[in-house]
């Protein structure tokens, strides 16, 4: 049985911990070597919530859904709209 890439990414995400409830797969694509996904994760909860620190990870999985690599290309405050796309790292 093949694993779905979104489910595999959630299981493989390097920053996944029990206290990290905000985790979203924002994109995925099949590659020659497996899957490439972008995952957004709550890294630091703050009050108010709009100041919480979010991070985007690029996760690479093999065809069986096993983690082969990851990197964190951006971080941003939750209240900022598309901060990582406009250079607000």
N, CA and C atoms as an extended XYZ file, in Angstrom:
267
Properties=species:S:1:pos:R:3:atomname:S:1:resname:S:1:resid:I:1 pbc="F F F"
N         0.842       -1.190        0.000 N   UNK     1
C         0.000        0.000        0.000 CA  UNK     1
C         0.880        1.244        0.000 C   UNK     1
N         0.627        2.144       -0.941 N   UNK     2
C         1.407        3.375       -1.045 CA  UNK     2
C         0.909        4.408       -0.052 C   UNK     2
N         1.830        5.135        0.532 N   UNK     3
C         1.456        6.202        1.457 CA  UNK     3
C         1.159        7.461        0.674 C   UNK     3
N         0.164        8.195        1.114 N   UNK     4
C        -0.124        9.481        0.504 CA  UNK     4
C         0.955       10.468        0.941 C   UNK     4
N         1.416       11.350        0.050 N   UNK     5
C         2.524       12.242        0.397 CA  UNK     5
C         2.224       13.171        1.558 C   UNK     5
N         1.001       13.671        1.668 N   UNK     6
C         0.673       14.569        2.783 CA  UNK     6
C         0.770       13.863        4.119 C   UNK     6
N         0.244       12.661        4.196 N   UNK     7
C         0.311       11.886        5.435 CA  UNK     7
C         1.755       11.517        5.757 C   UNK     7
N         2.514       11.152        4.745 N   UNK     8
C         3.919       10.805        4.960 CA  UNK     8
C         4.700       12.015        5.458 C   UNK     8
N         4.418       13.191        4.916 N   UNK     9
C         5.121       14.402        5.346 CA  UNK     9
C         4.826       14.712        6.802 C   UNK     9
N         3.590       14.537        7.210 N   UNK    10
C         3.256       14.797        8.613 CA  UNK    10
C         4.004       13.852        9.532 C   UNK    10
N         4.158       12.621        9.120 N   UNK    11
C         4.894       11.662        9.940 CA  UNK    11
C         6.390       11.890        9.911 C   UNK    11
N         6.892       12.474        8.829 N   UNK    12
C         8.328       12.643        8.656 CA  UNK    12
C         8.829       14.014        9.051 C   UNK    12
N         7.948       14.969        9.237 N   UNK    13
C         8.358       16.340        9.481 CA  UNK    13
C         9.339       16.413       10.645 C   UNK    13
N        10.518       16.975       10.424 N   UNK    14
C        11.566       16.979       11.448 CA  UNK    14
C        11.235       17.801       12.678 C   UNK    14
N        10.303       18.722       12.584 N   UNK    15
C         9.979       19.563       13.734 CA  UNK    15
C         8.704       19.121       14.421 C   UNK    15
N         8.143       18.010       13.990 N   UNK    16
C         6.881       17.541       14.565 CA  UNK    16
C         7.096       17.085       16.004 C   UNK    16
N         6.294       17.660       16.898 N   UNK    17
C         6.302       17.274       18.301 CA  UNK    17
C         4.872       17.288       18.785 C   UNK    17
N         4.639       16.705       19.927 N   UNK    18
C         3.279       16.607       20.460 CA  UNK    18
C         2.648       17.977       20.675 C   UNK    18
N         3.458       18.992       21.014 N   UNK    19
C         2.901       20.314       21.280 CA  UNK    19
C         2.784       21.165       20.018 C   UNK    19
N         3.091       20.622       18.864 N   UNK    20
C         2.977       21.339       17.595 CA  UNK    20
C         1.708       20.892       16.887 C   UNK    20
N         0.626       21.618       17.093 N   UNK    21
C        -0.641       21.201       16.506 CA  UNK    21
C        -0.902       21.866       15.160 C   UNK    21
N        -0.272       23.008       14.892 N   UNK    22
C        -0.481       23.698       13.624 CA  UNK    22
C         0.534       23.192       12.612 C   UNK    22
N         0.082       22.359       11.710 N   UNK    23
C         0.941       21.811       10.673 CA  UNK    23
C         0.097       21.614        9.431 C   UNK    23
N         0.541       22.173        8.315 N   UNK    24
C        -0.234       22.129        7.094 CA  UNK    24
C         0.675       21.829        5.911 C   UNK    24
N         0.265       20.891        5.073 N   UNK    25
C         0.961       20.662        3.821 CA  UNK    25
C         0.398       21.674        2.834 C   UNK    25
N         1.246       22.608        2.357 N   UNK    26
C         0.767       23.663        1.475 CA  UNK    26
C         0.953       23.331        0.002 C   UNK    26
N         1.874       22.415       -0.312 N   UNK    27
C         2.033       21.978       -1.693 CA  UNK    27
C         2.804       20.666       -1.711 C   UNK    27
N         2.595       19.909       -2.780 N   UNK    28
C         3.388       18.704       -2.995 CA  UNK    28
C         3.430       18.392       -4.476 C   UNK    28
N         4.532       17.768       -4.873 N   UNK    29
C         4.672       17.346       -6.258 CA  UNK    29
C         5.525       16.087       -6.320 C   UNK    29
N         5.215       15.244       -7.280 N   UNK    30
C         5.991       14.042       -7.477 CA  UNK    30
C         7.246       14.397       -8.266 C   UNK    30
N         8.380       13.844       -7.851 N   UNK    31
C         9.653       14.085       -8.521 CA  UNK    31
C        10.208       12.749       -9.000 C   UNK    31
N        11.337       12.792       -9.681 N   UNK    32
C        11.987       11.553      -10.124 CA  UNK    32
C        12.410       10.695       -8.940 C   UNK    32
N        12.720       11.342       -7.809 N   UNK    33
C        13.233       10.632       -6.635 CA  UNK    33
C        12.184       10.385       -5.562 C   UNK    33
N        10.920       10.740       -5.800 N   UNK    34
C         9.881       10.538       -4.794 CA  UNK    34
C         8.905       11.696       -4.761 C   UNK    34
N         8.911       12.441       -3.642 N   UNK    35
C         7.987       13.554       -3.452 CA  UNK    35
C         8.720       14.757       -2.870 C   UNK    35
N         8.264       15.945       -3.241 N   UNK    36
C         8.752       17.194       -2.680 CA  UNK    36
C         7.538       17.934       -2.127 C   UNK    36
N         7.580       18.288       -0.841 N   UNK    37
C         6.450       18.934       -0.188 CA  UNK    37
C         6.885       20.203        0.516 C   UNK    37
N         5.938       21.129        0.676 N   UNK    38
C         6.137       22.286        1.539 CA  UNK    38
C         5.165       22.147        2.702 C   UNK    38
N         5.700       22.288        3.911 N   UNK    39
C         4.918       22.118        5.131 CA  UNK    39
C         5.093       23.370        5.984 C   UNK    39
N         3.988       23.909        6.499 N   UNK    40
C         4.062       25.041        7.414 CA  UNK    40
C         3.782       24.553        8.826 C   UNK    40
N         4.617       25.011        9.766 N   UNK    41
C         4.588       24.516       11.141 CA  UNK    41
C         4.634       25.695       12.113 C   UNK    41
N         3.866       25.598       13.191 N   UNK    42
C         3.950       26.562       14.278 CA  UNK    42
C         5.226       26.261       15.060 C   UNK    42
N         6.169       27.195       15.065 N   UNK    43
C         7.420       26.985       15.794 CA  UNK    43
C         7.405       27.591       17.190 C   UNK    43
N         6.717       28.714       17.347 N   UNK    44
C         6.688       29.372       18.650 CA  UNK    44
C         5.348       30.068       18.836 C   UNK    44
N         4.562       29.599       19.780 N   UNK    45
C         3.257       30.215       20.064 CA  UNK    45
C         3.477       31.477       20.896 C   UNK    45
N         2.808       32.551       20.495 N   UNK    46
C         2.897       33.821       21.218 CA  UNK    46
C         1.497       34.380       21.428 C   UNK    46
N         1.400       35.354       22.335 N   UNK    47
C         0.148       36.067       22.571 CA  UNK    47
C         0.411       37.514       22.197 C   UNK    47
N        -0.410       38.071       21.310 N   UNK    48
C        -1.559       37.468       20.641 CA  UNK    48
C        -1.104       36.462       19.578 C   UNK    48
N        -2.033       35.622       19.156 N   UNK    49
C        -1.747       34.555       18.215 CA  UNK    49
C        -1.161       35.060       16.899 C   UNK    49
N        -1.519       36.259       16.493 N   UNK    50
C        -1.003       36.806       15.237 CA  UNK    50
C         0.502       37.037       15.275 C   UNK    50
N         1.097       37.013       16.461 N   UNK    51
C         2.544       37.183       16.603 CA  UNK    51
C         3.282       35.849       16.693 C   UNK    51
N         2.553       34.741       16.645 N   UNK    52
C         3.184       33.419       16.699 CA  UNK    52
C         4.134       33.248       15.529 C   UNK    52
N         5.216       32.522       15.747 N   UNK    53
C         6.238       32.323       14.731 CA  UNK    53
C         5.962       31.036       13.962 C   UNK    53
N         5.783       31.187       12.648 N   UNK    54
C         5.533       30.061       11.756 CA  UNK    54
C         6.787       29.807       10.929 C   UNK    54
N         6.915       28.600       10.407 N   UNK    55
C         8.050       28.269        9.546 CA  UNK    55
C         7.582       27.389        8.399 C   UNK    55
N         8.190       27.604        7.264 N   UNK    56
C         7.914       26.774        6.101 CA  UNK    56
C         9.087       25.842        5.855 C   UNK    56
N         8.796       24.578        5.680 N   UNK    57
C         9.822       23.575        5.414 CA  UNK    57
C         9.606       22.957        4.048 C   UNK    57
N        10.692       22.712        3.342 N   UNK    58
C        10.679       21.916        2.113 CA  UNK    58
C        11.122       20.515        2.541 C   UNK    58
N        10.248       19.532        2.340 N   UNK    59
C        10.490       18.160        2.785 CA  UNK    59
C        10.615       17.267        1.560 C   UNK    59
N        11.654       16.450        1.516 N   UNK    60
C        11.869       15.509        0.417 CA  UNK    60
C        11.637       14.089        0.934 C   UNK    60
N        10.803       13.332        0.211 N   UNK    61
C        10.489       11.951        0.577 CA  UNK    61
C        10.842       11.021       -0.579 C   UNK    61
N        11.238        9.799       -0.249 N   UNK    62
C        11.462        8.814       -1.303 CA  UNK    62
C        10.112        8.242       -1.747 C   UNK    62
N        10.078        7.395       -2.776 N   UNK    63
C         8.788        6.877       -3.264 CA  UNK    63
C         7.971        6.120       -2.212 C   UNK    63
N         8.629        5.601       -1.169 N   UNK    64
C         7.917        4.896       -0.108 CA  UNK    64
C         7.457        5.817        1.019 C   UNK    64
N         7.745        7.107        0.893 N   UNK    65
C         7.305        8.069        1.897 CA  UNK    65
C         8.280        8.267        3.046 C   UNK    65
N         9.513        7.787        2.903 N   UNK    66
C        10.521        7.964        3.949 CA  UNK    66
C        11.268        9.281        3.739 C   UNK    66
N        11.544        9.982        4.829 N   UNK    67
C        12.242       11.252        4.783 CA  UNK    67
C        13.649       11.073        4.232 C   UNK    67
N        14.004       11.886        3.225 N   UNK    68
C        15.363       11.864        2.686 CA  UNK    68
C        16.075       13.194        2.900 C   UNK    68
N        15.325       14.261        3.189 N   UNK    69
C        15.950       15.547        3.455 CA  UNK    69
C        14.908       16.619        3.724 C   UNK    69
N        15.356       17.721        4.310 N   UNK    70
C        14.474       18.859        4.565 CA  UNK    70
C        15.309       20.115        4.735 C   UNK    70
N        14.659       21.257        4.573 N   UNK    71
C        15.279       22.551        4.876 CA  UNK    71
C        14.162       23.545        5.222 C   UNK    71
N        14.535       24.581        5.940 N   UNK    72
C        13.565       25.606        6.333 CA  UNK    72
C        13.892       26.884        5.559 C   UNK    72
N        13.208       27.117        4.426 N   UNK    73
C        13.530       28.304        3.631 CA  UNK    73
C        12.988       29.618        4.188 C   UNK    73
N        11.990       29.564        5.086 N   UNK    74
C        11.459       30.830        5.598 CA  UNK    74
C        10.778       30.657        6.951 C   UNK    74
N        10.735       31.797        7.674 N   UNK    75
C         9.986       31.928        8.933 CA  UNK    75
C         9.248       33.248        8.871 C   UNK    75
N         8.122       33.320        9.567 N   UNK    76
C         7.342       34.561        9.552 CA  UNK    76
C         6.383       34.588       10.727 C   UNK    76
N         5.913       35.791       11.053 N   UNK    77
C         4.880       35.935       12.075 CA  UNK    77
C         3.538       35.610       11.437 C   UNK    77
N         2.716       34.863       12.140 N   UNK    78
C         1.438       34.383       11.608 CA  UNK    78
C         0.565       35.517       11.055 C   UNK    78
N         0.584       36.677       11.655 N   UNK    79
C        -0.271       37.778       11.228 CA  UNK    79
C         0.154       38.449        9.928 C   UNK    79
N         1.307       38.110        9.382 N   UNK    80
C         1.772       38.725        8.143 CA  UNK    80
C         1.312       37.910        6.939 C   UNK    80
N         0.691       38.570        5.995 N   UNK    81
C         0.186       37.897        4.805 CA  UNK    81
C         1.323       37.627        3.829 C   UNK    81
N         1.559       36.349        3.525 N   UNK    82
C         2.583       35.937        2.573 CA  UNK    82
C         3.931       36.619        2.806 C   UNK    82
N         4.344       36.704        4.040 N   UNK    83
C         5.599       37.358        4.375 CA  UNK    83
C         6.785       36.694        3.687 C   UNK    83
N         6.753       35.386        3.544 N   UNK    84
C         7.880       34.687        2.932 CA  UNK    84
C         7.968       34.931        1.436 C   UNK    84
N         6.900       35.318        0.795 N   UNK    85
C         6.926       35.575       -0.652 CA  UNK    85
C         7.374       36.994       -0.973 C   UNK    85
N         7.228       37.902       -0.033 N   UNK    86
C         7.596       39.297       -0.319 CA  UNK    86
C         8.933       39.677        0.304 C   UNK    86
N         9.712       38.683        0.707 N   UNK    87
C        11.032       38.957        1.257 CA  UNK    87
C        11.049       39.209        2.746 C   UNK    87
N         9.963       38.976        3.454 N   UNK    88
C         9.919       39.219        4.892 CA  UNK    88
C        10.320       38.019        5.703 C   UNK    88
N        11.516       37.475        5.488 N   UNK    89
C        11.980       36.243        6.146 CA  UNK    89
C        12.105       36.461        7.624 C   UNK    89
